[in-house]
Amino acid sequence: MSEMRLHDTAGNRLYLNAEERAAFLAVARKQPARDRTLCETLHFTGCRPSELLEITPAKVDLSGGTITIRSLKKRKDASGGQKIVFRSVPVPPDYLDTLNTAHGVREAQRSRKAANAPIWPLSRVRVWQIVKRIMIEAGIPDAPQRTPKGLRHGFGINATVNGIPLHMLQKWMGHAQLTTTAIYADAVGKEEQDIASRMWG
């Protein structure tokens, strides 16, 4: 398995910073419902595009304020078989309201068939294209961070800067090992300044 990094071999950032994340979200909120909710889900859950495509109305807890995501990184159980792992990620109430309104989540939950149908019946390539287009519209530079993975890494950095404990972030991001999550504690630039400011008082 390759080591997860926040910079490429040339030292370029691989995550969206706070300003870029805000610009991405602002542009996403001007899009048609499908693209808006797709982008907001990636932004607020930190999930991978492949994981997003498995989200169904049944996995949205409107009253509990969470979305349940199946972790798609391959893991083995004690017998060596594939281990299935789900994680619940808390999300903002206004985002859930938008998701419910746009996709009829509460109504779909009343039917087993509708409840288990994907909210976004798209390919991973199409998700990538939608995210890239919105990132370009948001003015995010043509650089290594302008990808869905850059958005996921940005979620991790943002959580770390805002004091989310690493074990909680590990759960939200679906990492098997805490050492993987700990990479986000190695924040730099403005993010590192925010962390250091707590020490300065």
Beta strands, then each sheet from edge to edge (+ up, - down):
strand 1: 60-61
strand 2: 66-71
strand 3: 85-90
sheet 1: 1+ 2- 3+
end
